[in-house]
Amino acid sequence: MGTNHQNSTAGKLLAHRPVMLREMLEVLGPVGGLRIIDGTFGAGGYSRALLNRNARVTAIDRDPGVQRSAEELAQEFGSSFRFVRGRFGEMDKLAEAAGAAGPDAIVLDIGVSSMQLDDATRGFSFMREGPLDMRMGGAGKTAADIVNTYDQRALGEILFAFGEERKSTRIAGAVVEARKESPIRTTLELADIIEETIGRKPGGNHPATKTFQALRIAVNAEFDELVEGLFAAERLLSEGGKLVVVTFHSLEDRIVKRFFAGAKKSGQQSRHLPPAEVEAVRWAPVAKAAKPSVAEIEANPRARSATLRWAARTGEEARTVSFAGLGVPLSSLRGAA
């Protein structure tokens, strides 16, 4: 999800490199013979590394553009690799249908991939001219639909809630005014409107960074998908199974952190009150957040905002899906896109 993948100082879009790969492999330890689900296949960096260490991998992705990478791994690794098209928020259902239920571990690399950014026709990048699309799965509402049809208040809510854009009201107003003349159809057209509206600081990120992040999250319902995916992993994993999640900005990381922590334990306020009910622990141990090494950031600037968290499943029954307490950004439009 992290739009820090796009930085105006980088000069060009970066080739795909799996972020925090070494740390992910260290968490899992020896994986020979283990069954692992790569819930966010992308260009296949995690899957390939696991297959090279003799794991058996089931990969999931909703993006039709990953098919070629999946076919290459299938040819190279045979029955040790299988690919399933779909959303990782439904990975338990997909895994069961594919005969891959009961995995030993699940890995998730959340967000937009370099492969998606590199393809101008997908509309993810404000650095290349392309249609204002941003759909990861190729179906449903586009970014252009949101930009050209949502009213100013609704558009501002999206930019503020999903992009943490403090100038959301000004940007939304400028977009609504611009579209009165003609619909906003391309990435550069929108990026130019934003830059003209709020300016650009020398050496800083492009002023459209947060707006593009917010629109992409809304188009793909990414926070909903993350929450659904975390709970799907909880249902899939048996006791001792590990879930490793790499996120790219604080909004995602907060959700993962709170998910692993579970509900807060409320202490007994008075001896005259009944004992407080304590939620069963579904994840233990829960590791501290890890950040990429300086060397990785220097070699791959995309990694600079990454955070890796992992935890192991206990034997307690999986919870019912709930957004409560996870810090998911809320607006009147969440899940409507």
Phi and psi in degrees as a GROMACS rama.xvg file:
@    title "Ramachandran Plot"
@    xaxis  label "Phi"
@    yaxis  label "Psi"
@TYPE xy
-67.042  118.061  GLY-2
-79.2505  1.06822  THR-3
-63.9164  -6.62609  ASN-4
-63.4487  -22.7644  HIS-5
-108.373  109.597  GLN-6
-130.559  127.35  ASN-7
-64.0542  -20.5698  SER-8
-80.3101  -11.6831  THR-9
-73.3228  -25.9701  ALA-10
87.3195  -31.4933  GLY-11
-161.186  163.696  LYS-12
-71.198  141.817  LEU-13
-86.0826  146.914  LEU-14
-68.1258  156.951  ALA-15
-67.3374  127.109  HIS-16
-137.982  124.068  ARG-17
-62.7989  127.638  PRO-18
-84.5485  137.965  VAL-19
54.6086  37.7751  MET-20
-63.5118  -44.6222  LEU-21
-60.7812  -43.554  ARG-22
-65.877  -39.1809  GLU-23
-61.2398  -45.0523  MET-24
-65.8108  -36.2993  LEU-25
-65.5391  -38.6718  GLU-26
-61.6562  -44.1491  VAL-27
-75.3109  -28.4242  LEU-28
70.3995  -156.226  GLY-29
-60.1073  126.827  PRO-30
-115.667  3.70252  VAL-31
-54.2344  121.936  GLY-32
83.8393  -9.74918  GLY-33
-76.264  150.961  LEU-34
-99.0363  118.784  ARG-35
-126.806  138.207  ILE-36
-102.503  123.242  ILE-37
-98.3607  98.4528  ASP-38
-77.0974  -11.2498  GLY-39
-133.352  74.1294  THR-40
-57.4268  -49.2755  PHE-41
58.5988  -127.1  GLY-42
-86.9674  1.39587  ALA-43
89.2247  15.4316  GLY-44
-62.5289  -46.5468  GLY-45
-66.6596  -45.0778  TYR-46
-58.5734  -46.1734  SER-47
-61.0643  -44.5148  ARG-48
-62.1292  -39.3173  ALA-49
-70.0405  -40.3927  LEU-50
-65.0496  -37.219  LEU-51
-64.0384  -19.8387  ASN-52
-103.002  20.2347  ARG-53
69.3084  26.349  ASN-54
-81.5759  163.406  ALA-55
-106.688  119.394  ARG-56
-116.39  132.398  VAL-57
-111.748  119.056  THR-58
-107.146  145.169  ALA-59
-130.297  138.055  ILE-60
-162.083  142.631  ASP-61
-90.0514  -10.9156  ARG-62
-80.4911  119.431  ASP-63
-65.6471  -17.7131  PRO-64
-71.7964  -9.46405  GLY-65
-89.0867  -2.0899  VAL-66
-56.7587  -42.3615  GLN-67
-62.2603  -44.323  ARG-68
-62.5585  -39.0491  SER-69
-65.1533  -41.8301  ALA-70
-64.5838  -36.4379  GLU-71
-63.9469  -42.4836  GLU-72
-68.6269  -36.7104  LEU-73
-63.3066  -39.907  ALA-74
-67.5604  -38.354  GLN-75
-77.5255  -37.5508  GLU-76
-113.228  -1.22619  PHE-77
59.1259  -133.82  GLY-78
-70.6852  -8.54346  SER-79
-73.7127  -13.3955  SER-80
-128.533  136.358  PHE-81
-140.533  144.422  ARG-82
-116.284  137.835  PHE-83
-126.679  125.24  VAL-84
-80.0026  127.055  ARG-85
161.479  -178.468  GLY-86
-90.9017  138.967  ARG-87
-70.1355  -15.1691  PHE-88
-65.4639  -16.7354  GLY-89
-114.01  26.3132  GLU-90
-65.0352  -27.0078  MET-91
-67.4734  -42.2632  ASP-92
-67.4058  -41.9474  LYS-93
-65.1554  -42.8242  LEU-94
-65.1826  -41.3958  ALA-95
-63.3152  -43.0078  GLU-96
-65.3137  -29.5622  ALA-97
-91.3275  3.25566  ALA-98
73.4995  27.152  GLY-99
-118.568  23.2089  ALA-100
-67.6492  156.706  ALA-101
71.6682  45.6031  GLY-102
-71.4703  161.454  PRO-103
-83.9543  -24.0975  ASP-104
-159.856  158.61  ALA-105
-133.96  135.463  ILE-106
-121.98  139.123  VAL-107
-134.311  126.895  LEU-108
-114.833  99.8295  ASP-109
-81.6641  138.371  ILE-110
119.351  -173.415  GLY-111
-76.12  141.68  VAL-112
-96.2406  158.898  SER-113
-59.926  -32.7945  SER-114
-59.7785  -42.0365  MET-115
-69.5938  -40.2718  GLN-116
-65.3934  -36.8519  LEU-117
-68.0161  -23.9767  ASP-118
-92.6637  102.92  ASP-119
-60.4037  -26.3319  ALA-120
-70.9378  -13.0968  THR-121
-83.8663  -21.5551  ARG-122
77.989  21.5238  GLY-123
-84.7112  -25.8489  PHE-124
-106.504  134.696  SER-125
-84.2219  2.89143  PHE-126
-95.8464  -8.28028  MET-127
-135.131  143.064  ARG-128
-70.7465  128.884  GLU-129
-168.667  169.675  GLY-130
-65.0336  146.024  PRO-131
-80.9814  78.905  LEU-132
-106.059  -79.9311  ASP-133
76.1314  9.76178  MET-134
-80.313  123.972  ARG-135
-74.4389  -34.4021  MET-136
-97.0564  -2.90399  GLY-137
79.2671  6.9095  GLY-138
-135.79  158.511  ALA-139
92.3666  -165.272  GLY-140
-67.4497  139.615  LYS-141
-99.4323  170.384  THR-142
-63.2841  -35.2597  ALA-143
-62.673  -37.4284  ALA-144
-60.3732  -43.702  ASP-145
-66.9017  -48.6595  ILE-146
-60.9757  -35.2512  VAL-147
-97.893  -9.3343  ASN-148
-123.035  -25.1725  THR-149
-74.8448  144.445  TYR-150
-74.1801  171.319  ASP-151
-60.5703  -41.7745  GLN-152
-64.8225  -46.1314  ARG-153
-64.0975  -41.7774  ALA-154
-64.5374  -42.1997  LEU-155
-62.1977  -37.8368  GLY-156
-60.6134  -42.1959  GLU-157
-62.9744  -46.2505  ILE-158
-64.7285  -37.4309  LEU-159
-76.0552  -46.2055  PHE-160
-72.7817  -40.7431  ALA-161
-98.5384  -19.972  PHE-162
-116.454  -3.24906  GLY-163
50.9215  38.745  GLU-164
-86.6885  109.725  GLU-165
-70.272  -19.3727  ARG-166
-102.72  29.8895  LYS-167
-60.1141  -39.8276  SER-168
-63.8914  -44.3389  THR-169
-63.8682  -43.5109  ARG-170
-65.5171  -45.3343  ILE-171
-60.0467  -41.2839  ALA-172
-62.7982  -42.4247  GLY-173
-65.7385  -37.6618  ALA-174
-65.3846  -44.8964  VAL-175
-62.441  -39.4762  VAL-176
-66.675  -43.259  GLU-177
-64.7453  -38.3602  ALA-178
-74.1619  -11.5569  ARG-179
-64.5813  -31.6545  LYS-180
-79.1668  -44.4167  GLU-181
-165.77  152.666  SER-182
-58.9085  147.074  PRO-183
-89.4386  114.815  ILE-184
-114.557  -20.5008  ARG-185
-121.929  161.029  THR-186
-62.1873  -47.2491  THR-187
-68.9371  -31.9916  LEU-188
-61.6468  -46.8296  GLU-189
-66.2291  -43.3012  LEU-190
-60.0894  -39.5495  ALA-191
-66.1794  -39.763  ASP-192
-61.0377  -43.5395  ILE-193
-65.9704  -44.0013  ILE-194
-64.4398  -39.8243  GLU-195
-66.5088  -27.5357  GLU-196
-82.0146  -44.7075  THR-197
-116.229  -1.6738  ILE-198
77.5693  -178.446  GLY-199
-143.756  126.988  ARG-200
-85.5525  133.203  LYS-201
-56.9055  130.279  PRO-202
80.161  -4.41239  GLY-203
-92.4573  176.568  GLY-204
-63.851  154.635  ASN-205
-59.7058  138.619  HIS-206
-62.2761  -15.5266  PRO-207
-87.4352  -3.14321  ALA-208
-53.9136  -53.0033  THR-209
-70.5643  -34.335  LYS-210
-65.4449  -43.2994  THR-211
-66.0562  -37.7005  PHE-212
-59.9043  -47.7125  GLN-213
-62.7995  -43.6199  ALA-214
-64.8359  -40.8078  LEU-215
-63.9377  -42.1331  ARG-216
-63.4345  -41.1893  ILE-217
-67.227  -44.6635  ALA-218
-59.092  -41.5031  VAL-219
-101.217  6.15258  ASN-220
47.5161  49.4761  ALA-221
-67.4564  -36.565  GLU-222
-69.2556  -39.5394  PHE-223
-58.6676  -44.384  ASP-224
-64.2296  -40.2338  GLU-225
-62.6746  -47.4453  LEU-226
-62.0921  -47.3179  VAL-227
-59.7506  -39.5846  GLU-228
-66.3426  -39.72  GLY-229
-63.2114  -43.9619  LEU-230
-70.2965  -32.5638  PHE-231
-63.894  -39.8811  ALA-232
-63.5963  -39.13  ALA-233
-62.7693  -36.9166  GLU-234
-71.5871  -33.9716  ARG-235
-76.2396  -40.8653  LEU-236
-81.4735  137.612  LEU-237
-89.1985  175.486  SER-238
-55.5012  130.292  GLU-239
92.2545  -15.4409  GLY-240
-67.097  141.874  GLY-241
-105.492  141.598  LYS-242
-118.014  123.053  LEU-243
-116.155  126.351  VAL-244
-128.666  126.775  VAL-245
-109.507  124.287  VAL-246
-117.987  168.69  THR-247
-126.096  0.859833  PHE-248
-154.689  168.523  HIS-249
-63.4092  -30.7786  SER-250
-63.8946  -45.7761  LEU-251
-65.0027  -46.3047  GLU-252
-61.4204  -37.766  ASP-253
-61.916  -41.2981  ARG-254
-62.2959  -47.1326  ILE-255
-63.7305  -44.13  VAL-256
-58.8977  -47.0405  LYS-257
-71.9625  -32.1322  ARG-258
-62.0904  -47.6854  PHE-259
-64.9224  -34.4907  PHE-260
-72.8167  -27.5636  ALA-261
73.7621  -171.149  GLY-262
-67.8898  145.535  ALA-263
-66.1893  139.475  LYS-264
-80.326  122.276  LYS-265
-97.6915  119.806  SER-266
-68.8854  160.452  GLY-267
-72.1303  120.713  GLN-268
-77.6652  -30.7751  GLN-269
-152.249  147.431  SER-270
-69.0569  -13.7085  ARG-271
-86.2598  -9.52686  HIS-272
-99.0303  154.853  LEU-273
-65.443  152.793  PRO-274
-57.7017  140.489  PRO-275
-68.974  140.774  ALA-276
-78.4979  129.601  GLU-277
-107.802  129.554  VAL-278
-70.9637  141.872  GLU-279
-63.756  147.853  ALA-280
-86.7321  118.214  VAL-281
-94.7332  -18.3867  ARG-282
-133.763  120.864  TRP-283
-166.148  130.59  ALA-284
-76.089  159.028  PRO-285
-111.639  115.815  VAL-286
-78.0189  156.444  ALA-287
-69.3783  156.801  LYS-288
-63.4898  141.317  ALA-289
-117.287  146.179  ALA-290
-116.322  157.56  LYS-291
-67.4942  155.522  PRO-292
-71.3715  160.426  SER-293
-59.5023  -39.5874  VAL-294
-62.4114  -41.5717  ALA-295
-66.5271  -41.1008  GLU-296
-63.0763  -39.3182  ILE-297
-66.2223  -37.5483  GLU-298
-79.6134  -28.385  ALA-299
-144.206  88.6885  ASN-300
-55.6975  -22.5597  PRO-301
-57.754  -25.7878  ARG-302
-78.3316  -11.1617  ALA-303
-61.0992  -29.886  ARG-304
-99.099  5.51623  SER-305
-74.7723  148.645  ALA-306
-136.312  132.252  THR-307
-109.83  129.781  LEU-308
-128.01  147.561  ARG-309
-148.39  157.953  TRP-310
-155.22  161.823  ALA-311
-109.356  143.963  ALA-312
-76.5015  138.446  ARG-313
-91.9633  -176.133  THR-314
-88.8438  3.15178  GLY-315
-70.2293  149.636  GLU-316
-61.7115  141.885  GLU-317
-63.8023  149.358  ALA-318
-81.5853  163.802  ARG-319
-76.9743  142.831  THR-320
-58.6424  129.44  VAL-321
-150.498  137.252  SER-322
-86.9964  -10.7503  PHE-323
-61.2205  132.061  ALA-324
78.1481  0.529357  GLY-325
-91.5504  -6.81159  LEU-326
72.2256  27.3196  GLY-327
-71.2473  127.736  VAL-328
-58.8989  129.675  PRO-329
-111.39  137.33  LEU-330
-143.724  170.257  SER-331
-66.6165  -6.77249  SER-332
-112.158  1.23243  LEU-333
-62.3077  126.573  ARG-334
87.1703  -5.71884  GLY-335
-85.4526  -20.3357  ALA-336
